[in-house]
């Protein structure tokens, strides 16, 4: 699918209330080890992990260990806790991407969770010649004229910590406005979203894109558990394994594909 999800409004209240189920998803990760062991191996190119709002490098630990095991040169952003779309962090991120590209001699893949996906888009617009691909996990990559549709509690926390106008305040900044250009860049982009995400509604976590290089991939699970979800991690490995210059849309195969179809397309919509 390369068009935005048709959902409107905020996430379902029930989905927001049961976001703590992420703890169960984290606890279930060891059971997903056979699936992760079957994931595609990489070619060693550099991968930069970008945490979500209020997250830091530690929140990406499962993805970091997994992707290193799959053969990637994995880095975390090294900018401390993500306290919103801040100019200081955005500028530092651009420099980090350029340095990783220079040091390795290879383009960098960006994996952003939640708000980290917006940083990934900004990094791609600021240094497009350095970026190989983008993968977002429940990220607000598309914002309609109505503004953020995240739950009131999420907006209140963002106002308290990041910006008095909430998410819409930072999204009005010139650097954030540049993110609109990311969808016109010739860079493959995979947007993973969940219908039961209690933080970012599916219409904001998906894009209208070019089917040759853009895709929206439905995954099961909560917003807060995306970085520890074995199905999500398996798909991330598959997307990163695409040869540079020969990217193909996601096609579930093997053990991971069977589990993916069971938990999404063959399951009742949530």
C-alpha positions as CSV (number, residue, x, y, z in Angstrom):
1,X,0.0,0.0,0.0
2,X,1.4,3.4,-0.9
3,X,-1.5,5.7,0.2
4,X,-2.3,6.9,3.6
5,X,-4.6,4.8,5.8
6,X,-8.2,5.9,5.7
7,X,-8.6,6.2,9.5
8,X,-9.7,9.6,10.7
9,X,-9.4,11.3,14.1
10,X,-7.5,10.1,17.2
11,X,-6.5,6.5,18.0
12,X,-9.3,4.4,19.5
13,X,-9.6,5.1,23.2
14,X,-9.3,1.5,24.0
15,X,-6.0,1.2,22.1
16,X,-4.6,4.1,24.1
17,X,-5.7,2.6,27.4
18,X,-4.1,-0.7,26.7
19,X,-0.7,0.7,25.6
20,X,0.9,-0.8,28.7
21,X,0.6,-4.2,26.9
22,X,4.0,-3.2,25.5
23,X,5.4,-4.8,28.7
24,X,3.9,-8.1,27.6
25,X,5.4,-7.7,24.1
26,X,8.8,-7.0,25.7
27,X,8.5,-10.1,27.9
28,X,7.5,-12.2,24.8
29,X,10.6,-11.2,22.8
30,X,12.6,-14.3,23.8
31,X,9.8,-16.4,22.3
32,X,10.5,-14.6,19.0
33,X,14.1,-15.7,18.8
34,X,13.5,-18.4,16.2
35,X,11.8,-15.8,14.0
36,X,14.7,-13.3,14.5
37,X,17.3,-16.0,13.8
38,X,15.6,-16.5,10.4
39,X,15.7,-12.8,9.5
40,X,17.7,-11.6,6.4
41,X,21.3,-10.8,7.0
42,X,22.8,-7.5,6.0
43,X,25.7,-6.3,3.9
44,X,27.4,-4.4,6.8
45,X,26.4,-0.9,5.8
46,X,25.9,1.7,8.6
47,X,22.5,2.0,10.3
48,X,21.5,4.8,12.6
49,X,18.8,4.3,15.2
50,X,16.7,7.3,16.3
51,X,14.6,7.0,19.5
52,X,11.1,8.3,20.0
53,X,9.9,11.1,22.2
54,X,11.4,10.8,25.8
55,X,13.4,7.8,24.6
56,X,17.2,7.6,24.6
57,X,19.8,5.1,23.2
58,X,18.7,2.5,25.8
59,X,15.2,2.3,24.3
60,X,16.7,1.1,21.0
61,X,18.8,-1.7,22.7
62,X,16.8,-4.6,21.3
63,X,17.1,-3.3,17.7
64,X,20.7,-2.4,18.2
65,X,21.7,-5.9,19.3
66,X,19.5,-7.6,16.7
67,X,20.8,-5.6,13.8
68,X,24.4,-6.0,14.8
69,X,23.8,-9.7,14.9
70,X,22.4,-9.5,11.4
71,X,25.7,-8.0,10.3
72,X,25.1,-4.2,10.2
73,X,27.3,-1.4,11.5
74,X,24.7,-0.1,14.0
75,X,24.9,3.3,15.7
76,X,22.6,5.2,18.1
77,X,22.2,8.9,17.7
78,X,24.3,9.9,20.8
79,X,22.2,13.0,21.5
80,X,20.7,12.0,24.8
81,X,17.0,11.9,25.4
82,X,14.6,12.9,22.6
83,X,12.8,15.9,24.1
84,X,11.0,16.9,20.9
85,X,11.9,18.2,17.5
86,X,14.7,20.5,18.7
87,X,16.9,22.5,16.4
88,X,20.1,21.6,18.3
89,X,19.5,17.9,17.9
90,X,18.4,18.2,14.3
91,X,21.6,20.0,13.4
92,X,23.7,17.5,15.3
93,X,21.9,14.6,13.5
94,X,22.8,16.0,10.1
95,X,26.4,16.2,11.1
96,X,26.4,12.7,12.4
97,X,24.9,11.3,9.2
98,X,27.5,13.0,7.2
99,X,30.3,11.8,9.4
100,X,29.1,8.2,9.3
101,X,28.9,8.4,5.5
102,X,32.4,9.8,5.3
103,X,33.9,7.3,7.7
104,X,32.4,4.2,6.2
105,X,32.3,5.3,2.6
106,X,28.8,4.0,2.4
107,X,25.3,5.5,2.6
108,X,23.5,5.3,5.9
109,X,20.1,3.7,6.6
110,X,17.9,5.5,9.1
111,X,15.5,3.7,11.5
112,X,13.3,6.0,13.5
113,X,10.8,5.0,16.2
114,X,7.9,7.4,16.7
115,X,9.2,11.0,16.8
116,X,12.6,9.5,15.8
117,X,11.0,8.9,12.4
118,X,10.6,12.7,11.9
119,X,14.3,13.1,12.7
120,X,15.0,10.4,10.1
121,X,13.1,12.4,7.5
122,X,14.9,15.6,8.4
123,X,18.2,13.8,8.2
124,X,17.3,12.6,4.7
125,X,16.3,16.1,3.5
126,X,19.5,17.7,5.0
127,X,21.9,15.1,3.7
128,X,20.2,13.1,0.9
129,X,23.5,12.1,-0.7
130,X,24.4,10.3,2.5
131,X,21.2,8.3,3.1
132,X,20.4,4.9,1.6
133,X,16.9,4.1,3.1
134,X,14.5,5.1,5.8
135,X,12.4,2.9,8.0
136,X,9.9,4.5,10.4
137,X,8.1,2.7,13.3
138,X,4.8,4.3,14.2
139,X,6.1,7.8,13.3
140,X,3.9,10.9,12.6
141,X,5.2,11.2,9.0
142,X,2.1,12.8,7.6
143,X,0.1,15.7,9.3
144,X,-3.2,16.9,7.9
145,X,-4.5,20.4,8.2
146,X,-6.3,19.5,11.4
147,X,-2.9,19.0,13.1
148,X,-1.8,16.2,15.4
149,X,-4.5,13.7,16.3
150,X,-2.6,12.0,19.1
151,X,-4.5,11.5,22.4
152,X,-4.9,14.6,24.7
153,X,-2.5,13.1,27.3
154,X,0.3,12.7,24.7
155,X,-0.2,16.3,23.6
156,X,-0.2,17.5,27.2
157,X,3.1,15.8,28.0
158,X,4.6,17.2,24.8
159,X,3.5,20.7,25.8
160,X,4.9,20.3,29.3
161,X,8.3,19.0,28.1
162,X,9.0,20.1,24.6
163,X,6.9,23.0,23.3
164,X,4.1,25.1,24.9
165,X,2.0,24.7,21.7
166,X,2.4,20.9,21.7
167,X,3.4,18.8,18.6
168,X,1.9,21.4,16.2
169,X,4.3,24.0,17.5
170,X,7.4,22.1,16.5
171,X,5.8,21.0,13.3
172,X,5.4,24.6,12.3
173,X,9.1,25.3,12.5
174,X,11.0,25.8,9.2
175,X,13.1,22.7,9.7
176,X,10.0,20.6,10.3
177,X,8.3,22.1,7.3
178,X,11.3,20.8,5.2
179,X,10.1,17.3,6.1
180,X,7.5,17.6,3.4
181,X,10.2,17.4,0.8
182,X,11.4,14.0,2.1
183,X,8.6,12.2,0.3
184,X,9.8,13.6,-3.0
185,X,13.4,12.4,-2.5
186,X,14.6,9.4,-4.4
187,X,15.2,7.4,-1.2
188,X,13.4,4.2,-0.4
189,X,11.1,4.6,2.6
190,X,9.1,2.0,4.6
191,X,6.5,3.3,7.1
192,X,5.5,0.6,9.6
193,X,2.2,1.3,11.4
194,X,-0.2,-0.5,13.7
195,X,-4.0,-0.3,13.6
196,X,-4.0,-0.7,17.4
197,X,-1.4,2.0,18.0
198,X,-2.7,4.0,20.9
199,X,-0.4,7.0,20.3
200,X,-0.1,7.8,16.6
201,X,-3.2,7.1,14.5
202,X,-2.6,5.2,11.2
203,X,-3.4,8.1,8.9
204,X,-0.4,10.0,10.4
205,X,1.9,7.0,10.4
206,X,1.5,6.3,6.7
207,X,2.3,8.3,3.5
208,X,1.0,9.0,0.0
209,X,4.1,8.0,-1.9
210,X,5.7,6.6,-5.0
211,X,5.1,2.8,-5.1
212,X,8.5,2.3,-6.6
213,X,10.3,3.5,-3.5
214,X,7.7,4.1,-0.8
215,X,5.5,1.7,1.1
216,X,3.3,1.4,4.2
217,X,3.5,-1.8,6.1
218,X,0.9,-2.8,8.7
219,X,2.2,-4.6,11.8
220,X,0.6,-5.9,14.9
221,X,1.2,-4.5,18.4
222,X,1.3,-1.4,20.5
223,X,3.1,1.9,19.9
224,X,5.3,1.6,23.0
225,X,6.3,-2.0,22.1
226,X,7.3,-1.5,18.4
227,X,11.1,-1.5,19.2
228,X,10.8,-4.9,21.0
229,X,8.3,-6.5,18.6
230,X,9.8,-9.6,16.9
231,X,7.6,-9.3,13.8
232,X,8.6,-5.6,13.5
233,X,12.3,-6.4,14.0
234,X,12.1,-9.1,11.3
235,X,10.5,-6.7,8.8
236,X,13.1,-4.0,9.6
237,X,15.9,-6.5,8.8
238,X,14.2,-7.4,5.6
239,X,13.9,-3.7,4.5
240,X,17.5,-3.0,5.4
241,X,18.7,-6.0,3.4
242,X,17.4,-4.6,0.1
243,X,20.4,-4.1,-2.2
244,X,21.3,-0.5,-2.8
245,X,19.8,0.6,-6.1
246,X,17.6,-2.4,-6.4
247,X,15.0,-1.8,-3.7
248,X,11.8,-3.9,-3.8
249,X,8.5,-3.5,-1.9
250,X,8.0,-5.8,1.1
251,X,6.8,-9.3,0.3
252,X,6.4,-11.6,3.3
253,X,8.0,-15.0,2.9
254,X,9.2,-17.8,5.0
255,X,8.6,-18.2,8.7
256,X,8.3,-14.5,9.2
257,X,5.9,-14.2,6.3
258,X,3.6,-16.9,7.6
259,X,3.5,-15.2,11.1
260,X,3.0,-11.8,9.5
261,X,0.0,-12.9,7.5
262,X,-1.5,-14.7,10.5
263,X,-1.2,-11.5,12.7
264,X,-2.3,-9.0,10.1
265,X,-4.0,-9.8,6.8
266,X,-5.6,-13.0,7.9
267,X,-6.7,-11.6,11.3
268,X,-9.8,-9.5,11.8
269,X,-9.2,-5.8,11.5
270,X,-8.8,-4.1,14.9
